[in-house]
């Protein structure tokens, strides 16, 4: 186990791409402390901002307010990161494996363009969760993101595969230009859900104000909801699917594209 405790708050964003299991697994304690971070445009050592304990491990634990620390877990493919406090922007961006757990809140671009692995946030998250970066055609391509609290605008923008679960209410443009994958909204969302959606599934357990470019296509209980419910139960998340509890209204769209996506809205009995 490698433990890092923040000892000085950065005055500008601190770029910490080197703090990933892939990069630290073979480093000694001295090498970790000497690794390079970027405080704005200035190169700094890790031990200028963190107390470092442990070495040569793919299990990393961080303590303190890391709201201004960006790119933690970037491109990680193995191991674990546990953050006891808030985390900054781009947490887990481009990751392809491993697990990240945050006992606090996360900033914007959580899991940006991730390809695999799992992220769990016990607080809320910012904007563009699992989304594509500006100018990129594809966002999240695999893996799963669980956020216990609310999420910001453009969650799942251009995502192609994977799973995003939002425990709290989501902002505007959930699933914007979505190409595939699944988004579960436990508390619903604001307006323009699924705008320019091409494929994929958005599930809401609360009513949504859908755009007129989505067409109602029936009420039923999809078989895959049963399968997804079993997967989610392992992570403490419930998904209703039994006909004795209710059913899902299905809407197809976005017909303005035209798209073949679907939005399922749960209607309890």
N, C-alpha and C positions, 0 to 999 in steps of 0.2 A: 504494500500500500504506500502510495505517495500522497502526503498531506501538505496542502498549501494554505496558509492563512494570510489574508491581505493585511499588511501592516501600515500602508499609506495609500490614501485615496488619490487616484489620478486626477489631475486638473483638466485634462482633455481625454478623449477616448484612448484606451490602452489596447493595442492590437496584440492578441495573445494566441496566434495561430500555432505556436510551438507547443502549447499545453494540450497535447492529445496523447492517448495511450500509445499510438504508433511511434511517436517520436521519443517518449520518455522511457519506454520499456527497457531499453538497453543502456540508459544513461546512469552514471553514478550521481550521488548527491551533489558533488562539486560541479559536475557538468550541467545538472539541472539548474543550479543556482546561477551558472554563468550563461545560460541560454538567453537568446536575444528576444526582447519584446520591443514594440514601437510605441513610445509615448508621444502621440502626434507624429512629428517627423524625426524625433530624436530616438536613437537606439539606446536601450537601457537593459540592464541585467534583470533576470527574474527576481533575484534576491533584493533588488532595490524596492520592490513592491510586495514581495511575498516572503514569509518564513517558510522554509522548505524542510520537511522531514520525510525520510524514506528514500528509496532509490530502486531502479531496475524493476519496475512493476507496470502492469497495464491496468491497474486499479488506481484511479485518482480521486481524491476527495478535496474539495475546496470549501473554505469557510469565510464568511464575511459578505459585505455588500459589494457585489461584482457588477453592478448596474452599468458602470462605464467600461467594463472589460469585454471586448468584442472577439468574436471568432473562436471562442472556446470549443474544442471538439471538432474543429473544421477538418473535413476529409478523414475522420477517424473510421477505421475498419474493424476494430477489435476493442476488447476491454470495456471498462466502465468509468463513468464520470458521475460523481455525486456532488451537488452544489447545495450547501446549507446557507441560503441567502438568495438574493436576486441575481439574475444573470443578464448580461448585456445582449446587444444585437448579434445576429448571425450565429447563434448557438447551434452547433450541429450541422452547419451548412455543408452540403456536399458529402455528408457522411454516408458510408456504405455498410456499416456493421457496428456492433457494440451497443451499449445502452447508456443513456444520459438521464439522470433524475435530478430534478430541481425542487428543493423544499422552499419555494418562494415564487417570485414572478419572473417572466422572461420578456426580453425586448422584441423588437421587430425582426422579421425575416427568420424566425425560428424554423430550423430544418429546411432552409432555403435550398431547393433543388436536390434534396437528399435522395439517395438511391437504395438505402437499406438501413437496418438497425431500428432501435426504438427510443423515443424520447417521451418522458413523463414529466409534466409540469404540475405541481400541486397548487399553484396559484393561477394567475391569469397570464395571458400572452399578448404581445402587441400585434401590429399589422403584418400582413403578408405571411402568415404561417404556412409553411410548405409550398411557397409560391415560387414562380419563375422570377429571376432577376430581370431588370429592365433591359430590353433588347433580346432576351432569350425566348425561344419558342416553346420550351418545355420546362415545367416546374418539377415538383416531386415525382420521382419515378419508382418508388418502392419504400418499404419500411412503414412505420406507424408512429403517429404523434398523438399523445393523450394530454389534453389540457383540462384541468378540473374547473377552472374559472372561465371568464369571458375571453374572447379573441377579437382582434380588430378587423379592419376592412381587408378585402381581397384574400381571405383565407382560401388556400387551395387554388390560387390563380394558375391556370394552365397546367395543373397537375395531370399526370398521365397514368400513374398507378399508385398504390399505397392506401393508407387509411388515416384519416384525421378525425378525432373525436373531440368536440368542444362541449364541456360540461355547462358553461355559462352561455349567455346570449352572444351571438356573433354580430359583427358590423355589416356594413353594406358590401355587396358584390361577392358574397361567398360563391366559390366555384366559377369565378369569372373566366371565360374561355376554357373551361375544364375539358380535358381530353380523355379522361378515364379515372379509375380509382373510386373511392368511397369517402364521403364526408357525413358524419353523424352530428346533428345539432340537437342537443338535449333540451335547450331552452329557446330554440328558434333563432331567428336572425332578423336584421333590419331589412331594408328594401333591396331590390335588384338581385335577389338570389338566383344563381344560375345564368346570369346574363351571358349571351353568346356561347352558351354551353354546347359542346359538340357530342361528347359521350360521357359516361360515368354516371354515378348515382349519388344523389344528395338525399339523406333521410332526416326528417325533422319530427321530433316528438311533440312540438308545439305548432300551432297554426302559422302559416306563412302568407305574406302578401305577395303573391306571385305576379309577374308581369303578364300582360295579355298574350304574349307570344308562347305561352305554355298551354297545352291543351289537355283537358281532363280525359283520361283513357280507362277509367274503371277503378273499382275498389276491390282489393284482394289481399291475401297474405302470402307474399313471395316466399318460395322455398329457401332462397339464399338467406333470408332474414333469420331463419332457424339456425343455419350454419354460423352466420356472423354472431348471433347471440351467444353461442357456445364459445366462440373465440374471445368475445368481449368479457364473458363471465370470469375468465382467468385473470383479468385485470381489474376486477371489481366494478365493471360497468354493465348495467342491465339494458337489454333491448327487448321490448315486447314483440311477440310474434304469434301467440296463440289466438285462434279464432274466438275463444271464449273471453278474451280480453278486449278485442276490437279488430280493426283492419286498417290498411293503408290506402289512402286516395293516391292514385298514380297520375302524374302529369308529365307529358312528353314535350321536349323542346331542346334548345331554344329554336323555335321555327323561323326566327329572323335570320339564322345562319345559312341554311337550316341545319339543326342539330338532332342527334338521336339520343340525347341524355334523358334522364328521368329524375323527377323529384317525388319522393314518397312522404306523405304527411300522415302521421298516425292519428287515427280517430278512435278513441276508447269507447267502449259500450256504456 
